[in-house]
């Protein structure tokens, strides 16, 4: 009786991973909106109360944009990946773990900034957000590192610079979020918030790779 070698089953199609990931991304952006609430107010004070919770709106926009560009970059990755192995599944799950948790620091930052823009709680809050965002970037480092180790998981026509540029972008993000957290803790929390808002723009613009490394895939 012939036996099939176990390595035959060490790879899988990407369909299940993509479907599961899309579900997590959808839940993650839904959780973000739960941080927006009807504020308590006296009669005639609704407008002022709504304006007072501006940090919640800013946090929602920054985090929604971050999840959106993660989804976009995830899509750009999976149009190039033809098979998954255990290491790539693990890296993908690490990415989903950090993405699903993003609503927590978003709510913490919004509450802390509404109370006081400069106190120690606001500084701790932006450090928490920066730490999780940096961890999300590191999950992408692990993702690209696994692809670099197992290039056969990629479509043969993928541009040569894709993995290298992906790792550079991921390390740059981890560094930028770390610096943002330090700025928020030691100088001003609003500086960190500015970085949180701007970094998703960088990831959107470079979602198909750094300049000079695109091949027009979509």
Beta strands, then each sheet from edge to edge (+ up, - down):
end
